[in-house]
């Protein structure tokens, strides 16, 4: 038991009441010198007086013996608990975001593959044009919402860099350019013309895709800087 700590606590309680040592001594029917010795930790009050002081200051006897208010510890513990709960909720949210991004990525890949397969089988661009537009609009809308909410990069396994964005754009454009070239050839277009058209398509889609990914990365980074810079 730390008597000096108890004395400091008793001194704090007295000052919170706005009392001098002499005034408190009159209330407790002791001398001012006795109060001074209690507050310096030289002596301790008797149990009966300790109970009386606890009632007078509206604290527990245990709080006096501990030399601190229980509520202070409770507030600290509550803050720590809430902080842990917030961290846990953040982790759960990140898991949900990652699952949502993975699910979207798989669905988008399957739909794109079906469009390519259908394009190769029927050899008619008009048939898959509408499906392609719907797929692209849905993908852009989804990514836009995720970016606006600041969770697009959080839910992604890959960090957005110019290299990764360029690689993704080239791969996606390459798949569709190859499918387009095969489709043109099946429609009777000369191979040279089909390849030429596919190359133009490849370059255009790759540039657009890269631009879109870089724009998303910019807004995600800007949002993060605004969030953490304002704290």
RODOFI-412461 format. One line per 4 residues: number of its first residue (from 1); their letters; for each residue x, y, z negated of N, C-alpha, C. Coordinates in Angstrom, 2 decimals. Each point is the difference from the previous one (the first is absolute). Example, Ala and Ser with C-alpha at 12.3 -4.5 7.8 and 13.67 -1.06 7.14 Angstrom:
1) AS) 13.19/-5.69/-7.80/-0.89/1.19/0.00/0.90/1.20/0.00 ~ -0.35/1.05/0.72/0.82/1.19/-0.06/-0.77/1.09/-0.73
//
This chain:
1) XXXX) 0.85/-1.20/0.00/-0.85/1.20/0.00/0.88/1.25/0.00 ~ -0.22/0.87/0.93/0.80/1.20/0.17/-0.65/1.16/-0.77 ~ 0.53/0.28/-1.20/-0.61/1.04/-0.84/0.16/1.39/0.60 ~ 1.11/0.23/0.69/0.19/1.32/0.63/-1.02/0.22/1.11
5) XXXX) -0.27/-1.05/0.74/-0.99/0.10/1.07/-1.39/0.23/-0.59 ~ -0.28/-0.70/-1.09/-1.30/0.20/-0.68/-0.10/1.42/-0.50 ~ 1.11/0.51/-0.57/-0.01/1.37/-0.51/-0.26/1.02/1.11 ~ 0.65/-0.21/1.14/-0.23/0.91/1.13/-1.45/-0.05/0.48
9) XXXX) -0.58/-1.20/-0.04/-1.40/-0.15/0.41/-0.93/0.71/-0.97 ~ 0.28/-0.15/-1.29/-0.81/0.69/-1.01/0.13/1.51/0.16 ~ 1.17/0.47/0.32/0.21/1.43/0.23/-0.79/0.48/1.20 ~ 0.01/-0.81/1.06/-0.76/0.35/1.21/-1.49/0.05/-0.29
13) XXXX) -0.50/-0.97/-0.76/-1.43/-0.02/-0.35/-0.38/1.22/-0.83 ~ 0.86/0.38/-0.93/-0.29/1.17/-0.83/-0.05/1.27/0.84 ~ 0.96/0.14/0.91/0.03/1.21/0.83/-1.20/0.04/0.95 ~ -0.45/-1.17/0.45/-1.19/-0.02/0.85/-1.22/0.49/-0.75
17) XXXX) -0.02/-0.20/-1.28/-1.10/0.50/-0.83/0.17/1.48/-0.33 ~ 1.19/0.54/0.31/0.26/1.41/-0.28/0.20/0.28/-1.48 ~ 0.57/-0.95/-0.70/0.20/0.13/-1.45/1.47/0.16/-0.34 ~ 0.27/0.70/-1.08/1.36/0.06/-0.54/0.18/-1.15/-0.97
21) XXXX) 1.22/-0.22/-0.43/0.25/-1.08/-0.95/-0.73/0.25/-1.32 ~ -0.06/1.27/-0.42/-0.67/0.35/-1.25/-1.51/-0.23/0.11 ~ -0.57/0.36/1.13/-1.44/-0.20/0.19/-0.37/-1.48/0.00 ~ 0.82/-0.82/0.66/-0.25/-1.44/0.01/0.19/-0.58/-1.40
25) XXXX) 0.98/0.51/-0.70/0.26/-0.48/-1.37/-1.22/0.23/-0.88 ~ -0.65/1.15/0.18/-1.20/0.29/-0.80/-1.13/-0.96/0.34 ~ -0.13/-0.36/1.25/-1.07/-0.93/0.41/0.25/-1.39/-0.56 ~ 1.26/-0.42/0.02/0.33/-1.36/-0.45/0.33/-0.05/-1.50
29) XXXX) 0.00/1.14/-0.64/0.26/0.10/-1.45/1.42/-0.48/-0.33 ~ 0.94/0.45/0.81/1.41/-0.28/-0.26/0.76/1.31/0.11 ~ 1.31/-0.04/-0.22/0.81/1.21/0.10/0.48/0.21/1.44 ~ 0.35/1.23/0.29/0.54/0.31/1.32/1.31/-0.72/0.26
33) XXXX) 0.78/-0.18/-1.08/1.28/-0.69/0.14/-0.23/-1.47/0.40 ~ -1.09/-0.59/-0.49/-0.33/-1.39/0.35/-0.31/-0.12/1.48 ~ -0.77/0.96/0.51/-0.33/0.01/1.44/1.28/0.11/0.82 ~ 0.92/0.87/-0.46/1.25/0.19/0.71/0.82/-1.30/0.03
37) XXXX) 0.01/-0.72/-1.11/0.77/-1.25/-0.06/-0.63/-1.07/0.90 ~ -1.32/0.01/0.10/-0.67/-0.94/0.91/0.39/0.28/1.45 ~ -0.02/1.29/0.35/0.23/0.39/1.39/1.47/-0.11/0.42 ~ 0.90/-0.03/-0.96/1.40/-0.22/0.33/0.36/-1.48/-0.03
41) XXXX) -0.94/-0.82/-0.46/0.25/-1.44/-0.06/0.74/-0.44/-1.24 ~ 0.15/0.91/-0.96/0.70/-0.35/-1.23/-0.83/-0.95/-0.85 ~ -1.29/0.28/-0.10/-0.94/-0.84/-0.74/-1.20/-0.31/0.88 ~ -0.80/-0.98/-0.46/-1.23/-0.36/0.69/-1.18/0.19/-0.94
45) XXXX) -1.17/0.41/0.56/-1.19/0.15/-0.86/-0.43/-1.34/-0.57 ~ -0.65/0.04/-1.14/-0.60/-1.20/-0.55/-1.10/-0.49/0.93 ~ -0.37/-1.28/-0.16/-0.99/-0.59/0.90/-1.32/0.75/-0.07 ~ -0.44/0.38/-1.19/-1.28/0.71/-0.14/0.04/1.34/0.72
49) XXXX) 1.13/0.70/-0.11/0.14/1.30/0.68/0.14/-0.21/1.50 ~ 0.67/-1.09/0.37/0.15/-0.30/1.42/-1.35/-0.22/0.66 ~ -0.89/-0.70/-0.70/-1.35/-0.23/0.53/-0.75/1.32/0.08 ~ 0.17/0.83/-1.02/-0.66/1.31/-0.02/0.48/0.87/1.15
53) XXXX) 1.30/-0.03/0.28/0.56/0.79/1.10/-0.50/-0.51/1.35 ~ -0.13/-1.32/0.12/-0.49/-0.58/1.25/-1.42/0.47/0.27 ~ -0.83/0.02/-1.02/-1.38/0.47/0.17/-0.03/1.49/0.29 ~ 0.88/0.75/-0.65/0.03/1.44/0.18/0.44/0.37/1.42
57) XXXX) 0.98/-0.72/0.53/0.51/0.28/1.34/-0.73/-0.76/1.10 ~ -0.94/-0.87/-0.40/-0.78/-0.80/0.96/0.91/-0.90/0.84 ~ 0.91/-0.67/-0.69/0.88/-0.97/0.65/-0.02/-1.28/-0.82 ~ 0.51/-1.09/0.59/0.12/-1.26/-0.73/1.23/0.02/-0.88
61) XXXX) -0.06/-0.77/-1.09/1.16/-0.13/-0.86/1.17/-0.60/0.80 ~ -0.33/-0.93/0.90/1.03/-0.63/0.83/0.70/1.03/0.88 ~ -0.76/0.98/0.49/0.60/1.04/0.83/1.00/0.82/-0.80 ~ -0.34/0.26/-1.29/0.94/0.75/-0.85/1.25/-0.83/-0.24
65) XXXX) -0.18/-1.28/-0.29/1.14/-0.87/-0.26/0.86/-0.21/1.25 ~ -0.64/0.04/1.20/0.75/-0.11/1.26/0.65/1.31/0.39 ~ -0.51/1.10/-0.59/0.56/1.30/0.31/-0.43/0.56/1.33 ~ -1.14/-0.49/0.53/-0.51/0.50/1.28/-1.46/-0.37/0.15
69) XXXX) -0.69/0.74/0.84/-1.41/-0.27/0.26/-0.16/-1.20/0.92 ~ -0.97/-0.81/-0.30/-0.29/-1.15/0.84/-0.50/0.44/1.36 ~ -0.77/1.08/0.05/-0.60/0.46/1.26/1.07/0.38/1.01 ~ 1.13/0.52/-0.49/1.08/0.35/0.91/0.54/-1.22/0.71
73) XXXX) 0.18/-1.08/-0.76/0.47/-1.24/0.62/-1.05/-0.58/0.93 ~ -1.26/0.11/-0.43/-1.07/-0.53/0.83/-0.08/0.73/1.33 ~ 0.17/1.31/-0.04/-0.02/0.77/1.25/1.14/-0.42/0.91 ~ 1.17/-0.21/-0.60/1.15/-0.42/0.79/-0.24/-1.38/0.60
77) XXXX) -0.50/-0.91/-0.82/-0.27/-1.35/0.48/-1.08/0.01/1.07 ~ -1.01/0.88/-0.20/-1.07/0.09/0.99/0.53/0.51/1.33 ~ 0.87/1.00/-0.04/0.59/0.53/1.22/0.84/-1.06/0.71 ~ 0.77/-0.76/-0.80/0.81/-1.05/0.60/-0.87/-1.08/0.63
81) XXXX) -1.10/-0.33/-0.69/-0.92/-1.01/0.54/-0.65/0.48/1.28 ~ -0.46/1.25/0.00/-0.63/0.55/1.19/1.00/0.08/1.16 ~ 1.26/0.32/-0.33/1.02/0.06/1.04/0.23/-1.38/0.62 ~ 0.02/-1.02/-0.86/0.18/-1.36/0.51/-1.19/-0.44/0.84
85) XXXX) -1.21/0.37/-0.45/-1.20/-0.33/0.76/0.03/0.68/1.36 ~ 0.43/1.28/0.00/0.08/0.74/1.27/1.01/-0.65/0.94 ~ 1.15/-0.43/-0.55/1.00/-0.68/0.82/-0.55/-1.31/0.55 ~ -0.74/-0.71/-0.85/-0.58/-1.28/0.43/-1.01/0.23/1.13
89) XXXX) -0.85/1.03/-0.19/-0.99/0.32/1.03/0.68/0.41/1.30 ~ 1.14/0.70/-0.12/0.73/0.41/1.19/0.54/-1.22/0.74 ~ 0.53/-0.96/-0.76/0.51/-1.22/0.63/-1.13/-0.77/0.68 ~ -1.15/-0.08/-0.67/-1.14/-0.70/0.58/-0.47/0.70/1.27
93) XXXX) 0.00/1.33/-0.03/-0.42/0.76/1.18/0.96/-0.23/1.16 ~ 1.30/-0.05/-0.32/0.99/-0.24/1.05/-0.18/-1.39/0.59 ~ -0.33/-0.99/-0.85/-0.25/-1.35/0.51/-1.19/-0.01/0.94 ~ -1.06/0.72/-0.40/-1.20/0.06/0.85/0.32/0.69/1.32
97) XXXX) 0.78/1.10/-0.09/0.37/0.72/1.22/0.83/-0.87/0.93 ~ 0.94/-0.76/-0.57/0.83/-0.88/0.81/-0.85/-1.09/0.64 ~ -0.93/-0.55/-0.80/-0.88/-1.03/0.55/-0.86/0.56/1.12 ~ -0.49/1.24/-0.19/-0.81/0.63/1.03/0.78/0.26/1.27
101) XXXX) 1.25/0.46/-0.15/0.83/0.24/1.17/0.35/-1.29/0.73 ~ 0.30/-1.05/-0.78/0.31/-1.29/0.62/-1.21/-0.53/0.75 ~ -1.17/0.10/-0.64/-1.23/-0.48/0.64/-0.29/0.79/1.27 ~ 0.19/1.32/-0.07/-0.23/0.82/1.19/1.00/-0.35/1.09
105) XXXX) 1.26/-0.17/-0.39/1.02/-0.33/0.98/-0.28/-1.32/0.71 ~ -0.43/-1.00/-0.77/-0.33/-1.29/0.60/-1.20/0.11/0.94 ~ -1.03/0.71/-0.48/-1.20/0.17/0.83/0.33/0.75/1.29 ~ 0.82/1.05/-0.13/0.38/0.78/1.17/0.81/-0.86/0.98
109) XXXX) 0.93/-0.81/-0.53/0.82/-0.85/0.85/-0.83/-1.05/0.72 ~ -0.96/-0.59/-0.73/-0.86/-1.01/0.62/-0.84/0.62/1.10 ~ -0.59/1.17/-0.28/-0.83/0.67/1.01/0.82/0.38/1.23 ~ 1.20/0.53/-0.25/0.86/0.37/1.12/0.38/-1.22/0.83
113) XXXX) 0.31/-1.12/-0.70/0.35/-1.23/0.72/-1.16/-0.50/0.84 ~ -1.22/0.09/-0.55/-1.19/-0.45/0.74/-0.22/0.85/1.24 ~ 0.26/1.31/-0.14/-0.15/0.88/1.15/1.01/-0.36/1.09 ~ 1.24/-0.26/-0.42/1.04/-0.38/0.97/-0.36/-1.31/0.69
117) XXXX) -0.44/-0.99/-0.81/-0.38/-1.30/0.57/-1.16/0.16/0.99 ~ -0.99/0.79/-0.42/-1.15/0.21/0.88/0.43/0.72/1.28 ~ 0.92/0.95/-0.14/0.49/0.74/1.15/0.72/-0.94/0.98 ~ 0.80/-0.90/-0.56/0.74/-0.94/0.85/-0.92/-1.02/0.67
121) XXXX) -1.07/-0.37/-0.71/-0.90/-1.02/0.54/-0.90/0.55/1.11 ~ -0.60/1.16/-0.25/-0.97/0.53/0.98/0.67/0.88/1.04 ~ 1.12/0.62/-0.37/0.72/0.84/0.96/-0.75/1.25/0.39 ~ -0.88/0.48/-0.87/-0.75/1.23/0.30/0.14/0.96/-1.17
125) XXXX) 0.57/1.16/0.31/0.25/0.99/-1.04/-1.28/0.60/-0.57 ~ -1.00/0.12/0.83/-1.24/0.64/-0.44/-0.68/-0.78/-1.12 ~ 0.16/-1.32/0.00/-0.68/-0.83/-0.99/0.54/0.25/-1.41 ~ 1.32/0.20/-0.09/0.61/0.16/-1.33/0.22/1.46/-0.36
129) XXXX) -0.33/0.91/0.87/0.24/1.42/-0.27/-0.77/0.46/-1.23 ~ -1.29/-0.36/-0.04/-0.83/0.42/-1.13/0.49/-0.60/-1.31 ~ 0.37/-1.28/0.00/0.50/-0.64/-1.21/1.30/0.65/-0.48 ~ 0.85/0.34/0.96/1.26/0.64/-0.36/-0.23/1.36/-0.65
133) XXXX) -0.91/0.77/0.56/-0.31/1.32/-0.57/-0.54/-0.13/-1.41 ~ -0.94/-0.93/-0.20/-0.58/-0.21/-1.34/1.07/-0.42/-0.99 ~ 0.89/-0.90/0.42/1.07/-0.46/-0.88/0.94/1.13/-0.39 ~ 0.38/0.81/0.97/0.91/1.11/-0.27/-0.64/1.05/-0.89
137) XXXX) -1.26/0.33/0.27/-0.71/0.99/-0.83/-0.13/-0.50/-1.43 ~ -0.36/-1.28/-0.16/-0.12/-0.56/-1.34/1.33/0.00/-0.74 ~ 1.07/-0.35/0.71/1.33/0.00/-0.62/0.44/1.39/-0.42 ~ -0.20/0.98/0.89/0.37/1.38/-0.32/-0.81/0.52/-1.19
141) XXXX) -1.29/-0.31/-0.03/-0.86/0.45/-1.11/0.46/-0.60/-1.32 ~ 0.30/-1.30/0.02/0.44/-0.68/-1.22/1.31/0.59/-0.51 ~ 0.98/0.13/0.90/1.28/0.55/-0.39/-0.13/1.44/-0.49 ~ -0.89/0.76/0.66/-0.23/1.38/-0.43/-0.52/0.08/-1.42
145) XXXX) -0.96/-0.86/-0.34/-0.56/-0.01/-1.36/1.07/-0.41/-1.00 ~ 0.78/-1.02/0.32/1.05/-0.45/-0.90/1.05/1.09/-0.21 ~ 0.35/0.70/1.07/0.99/1.07/-0.11/-0.55/1.15/-0.83 ~ -1.26/0.35/0.22/-0.62/1.10/-0.75/-0.02/-0.30/-1.49
149) XXXX) -0.23/-1.26/-0.35/-0.04/-0.41/-1.41/1.39/-0.23/-0.57 ~ 1.02/0.14/0.82/1.36/-0.13/-0.48/0.44/-1.40/-0.31 ~ -0.64/-1.01/0.62/0.33/-1.39/-0.34/0.47/-0.79/1.22 ~ 0.17/0.65/1.13/0.41/-0.75/1.19/1.40/-0.59/-0.19
153) XXXX) 0.97/0.83/-0.40/1.35/-0.50/-0.20/0.09/-0.86/-1.25 ~ -0.85/0.29/-1.02/0.01/-0.80/-1.22/-0.39/-1.43/0.29 ~ -0.98/-0.15/0.88/-0.48/-1.33/0.30/0.76/-0.70/1.11 ~ 1.07/0.57/0.45/0.77/-0.60/1.09/1.29/-0.58/-0.53
157) XXXX) 0.40/-1.13/0.55/1.25/-0.63/-0.41/1.20/0.71/0.61 ~ -0.22/0.67/1.10/1.11/0.61/0.72/-0.02/1.51/-0.20 ~ 1.19/0.52/-0.30/0.12/1.44/-0.13/0.05/0.62/1.39 ~ -0.78/1.06/0.17/-0.07/0.64/1.30/1.27/0.80/0.26
161) XXXX) 0.73/-0.41/1.03/1.19/0.72/0.45/-0.10/0.15/1.51 ~ 0.76/0.92/0.58/-0.04/0.13/1.47/0.30/-1.32/0.71 ~ 0.94/-0.78/-0.54/0.35/-1.27/0.65/-1.16/-0.99/-0.06 ~ -0.57/-0.21/-1.20/-1.10/-0.96/-0.12/-1.22/0.44/0.81
165) XXXX) -0.28/1.30/0.00/-1.13/0.50/0.78/0.23/-0.21/1.50 ~ 1.21/0.26/0.45/0.33/-0.21/1.41/-0.09/-1.47/0.36 ~ 0.47/-0.88/-0.89/-0.04/-1.43/0.26/-1.44/-0.50/0.12 ~ -0.85/0.43/-0.91/-1.41/-0.40/0.04/-0.66/0.50/1.27
169) XXXX) 0.26/1.27/0.34/-0.61/0.59/1.20/0.45/-0.74/1.26 ~ 1.28/-0.34/0.08/0.53/-0.69/1.19/-0.59/-1.41/0.11 ~ -0.06/-0.72/-1.13/-0.54/-1.36/0.03/-1.46/-0.03/0.44 ~ -0.80/0.88/-0.60/-1.43/0.05/0.35/-0.19/0.41/1.46
173) XXXX) 0.73/1.03/0.42/-0.12/0.47/1.38/0.47/-1.09/0.97 ~ 1.06/-0.73/-0.38/0.51/-1.05/0.87/-1.00/-1.12/0.23 ~ -0.71/-0.39/-1.07/-1.00/-1.07/0.13/-1.11/0.40/0.96 ~ -0.51/1.21/-0.20/-1.11/0.44/0.86/0.47/0.31/1.42
177) XXXX) 1.23/0.48/0.15/0.53/0.28/1.35/0.17/-1.30/0.78 ~ 0.48/-1.04/-0.69/0.16/-1.30/0.66/-1.36/-0.56/0.43 ~ -0.98/0.13/-0.91/-1.34/-0.48/0.34/-0.58/0.77/1.18 ~ 0.27/1.31/0.01/-0.50/0.83/1.10/0.64/-0.40/1.32
181) XXXX) 1.31/-0.26/-0.02/0.70/-0.39/1.23/-0.55/-1.31/0.55 ~ -0.21/-0.97/-0.90/-0.55/-1.30/0.43/-1.40/0.18/0.58 ~ -0.79/0.86/-0.66/-1.36/0.26/0.47/0.01/0.60/1.40 ~ 0.88/0.99/0.24/0.10/0.63/1.33/0.40/-1.03/1.06
185) XXXX) 0.94/-0.86/-0.35/0.45/-1.02/0.96/-1.13/-0.95/0.34 ~ -0.79/-0.36/-1.02/-1.12/-0.91/0.24/-1.09/0.67/0.83 ~ -0.07/1.31/-0.08/-0.98/0.73/0.80/0.49/0.19/1.45 ~ 1.21/-0.44/0.30/0.50/0.08/1.37/0.97/1.12/0.24
189) XXXX) 0.37/0.74/-1.03/0.96/1.09/0.18/1.40/-0.57/0.22 ~ 0.74/0.68/0.80/1.37/-0.43/0.23/0.79/0.03/-1.30 ~ 0.95/-0.93/-0.10/0.76/-0.12/-1.24/0.75/1.28/-0.33 ~ 0.59/0.62/0.99/0.75/1.24/-0.23/-0.91/1.10/-0.53
193) XXXX) -1.17/0.12/0.59/-0.95/1.03/-0.44/-0.53/-0.32/-1.41 ~ -0.24/-1.29/-0.26/-0.49/-0.41/-1.31/1.03/0.31/-1.08 ~ 1.24/-0.32/0.29/1.08/0.26/-0.96/0.18/1.49/-0.21 ~ -0.06/0.76/1.11/0.13/1.46/-0.10/-1.10/0.59/-0.88
197) XXXX) -1.23/-0.42/0.23/-1.13/0.51/-0.80/0.15/-0.42/-1.47 ~ 0.44/-1.25/-0.20/0.16/-0.50/-1.37/1.10/0.78/-0.74 ~ 1.07/0.36/0.71/1.08/0.76/-0.62/-0.48/1.39/-0.41 ~ -0.77/0.63/0.88/-0.55/1.33/-0.34/-0.92/-0.11/-1.21
201) XXXX) -0.82/-1.05/0.01/-0.90/-0.23/-1.13/0.81/-0.25/-1.27 ~ 1.06/-0.79/0.11/0.84/-0.34/-1.15/0.62/1.25/-0.63 ~ 0.58/0.84/0.86/0.65/1.21/-0.49/-1.01/0.92/-0.68 ~ -1.15/0.17/0.67/-1.02/0.90/-0.55/-0.53/-0.49/-1.35
205) XXXX) -0.37/-1.29/-0.08/-0.54/-0.54/-1.25/1.06/0.00/-1.10 ~ 1.25/-0.33/0.35/1.07/-0.02/-1.01/0.20/1.40/-0.59 ~ 0.00/1.02/0.86/0.18/1.37/-0.49/-1.17/0.44/-0.87 ~ -1.21/-0.31/0.46/-1.18/0.37/-0.78/0.00/-0.73/-1.34
209) XXXX) 0.29/-1.31/0.02/0.02/-0.77/-1.23/1.05/0.51/-0.98 ~ 1.18/0.30/0.51/1.06/0.54/-0.85/-0.40/1.34/-0.59 ~ -0.61/0.84/0.82/-0.45/1.30/-0.49/-1.04/-0.12/-1.09 ~ -0.94/-0.94/0.17/-1.04/-0.20/-1.01/0.61/-0.48/-1.31
213) XXXX) 0.91/-0.98/0.06/0.63/-0.53/-1.21/0.84/1.06/-0.71 ~ 0.70/0.81/0.76/0.81/1.06/-0.61/-0.89/1.07/-0.64 ~ -1.13/0.28/0.63/-0.94/0.96/-0.57/-0.57/-0.51/-1.32 ~ -0.35/-1.29/-0.03/-0.50/-0.60/-1.23/1.06/0.05/-1.10
217) XXXX) 1.24/-0.28/0.35/1.08/0.04/-0.98/0.19/1.42/-0.54 ~ -0.11/0.99/0.88/0.16/1.40/-0.41/-1.06/0.40/-1.01 ~ -1.26/-0.31/0.30/-1.08/0.38/-0.92/0.08/-0.78/-1.31 ~ 0.40/-1.26/0.06/0.16/-0.78/-1.23/1.10/0.61/-0.88
221) XXXX) 1.12/0.36/0.62/1.10/0.60/-0.74/-0.38/1.36/-0.57 ~ -0.72/0.77/0.79/-0.45/1.33/-0.45/-0.94/-0.12/-1.18 ~ -0.89/-0.98/0.07/-0.95/-0.21/-1.09/0.72/-0.42/-1.28 ~ 1.00/-0.88/0.14/0.76/-0.44/-1.17/0.76/1.16/-0.62
225) XXXX) 0.63/0.82/0.83/0.75/1.14/-0.51/-0.91/0.98/-0.73 ~ -1.19/0.20/0.53/-0.96/0.89/-0.63/-0.48/-0.56/-1.33 ~ -0.20/-1.32/-0.03/-0.49/-0.65/-1.21/1.02/0.08/-1.12 ~ 1.24/-0.41/0.29/1.01/-0.06/-1.04/0.65/1.35/-0.26
229) XXX) -0.05/0.86/1.01/0.57/1.32/-0.22/-0.88/0.87/-0.88 ~ -1.32/-0.32/-0.04/-0.92/0.81/-0.79/-0.11/-0.45/-1.43 ~ 0.68/-1.13/-0.37/-0.08/-0.51/-1.36/1.04/0.65/-0.88
//
